[in-house]
Amino acid sequence: MTGEQKVGWAIFTVVAVAVAGWWGLQQISCTVGIAGTTASLTVDGGLGASGECDTLVRTTTNQSAYRGDANTAVGSLACRYRIRGLTYTVKDTGMMLVGSAMCDTLRLDAQGASP
């Protein structure tokens, strides 16, 4: 192997390791909670999940949404929808009022209507 080939393989290896490290840092699941409730929305399914959770927190009208750990989502399954390549899972407890409202919005989005 020539010196140029060795340098080429070294650069390739460094880039491959960097990409693998970046990929490993990307969240493929995240959860958004609503303050004062037990409702939570977990987004799974790809690199877009983290960005989707950030968008949900940023655009919640009353600013009560927060990022949580996907492992902290508790409650009964209220609904699950696959939308634009991501899976949205809503859990809630009690009367499930907030969870039901979240499910209604997701259902409309899944059907292609504006919420």
Beta strands, then each sheet from edge to edge (+ up, - down):
strand 1: 29-34
strand 2: 40-44
strand 3: 65-68
strand 4: 76-83
strand 5: 86-92
sheet 1: 3+ 1- 2+ 5- 4+
end
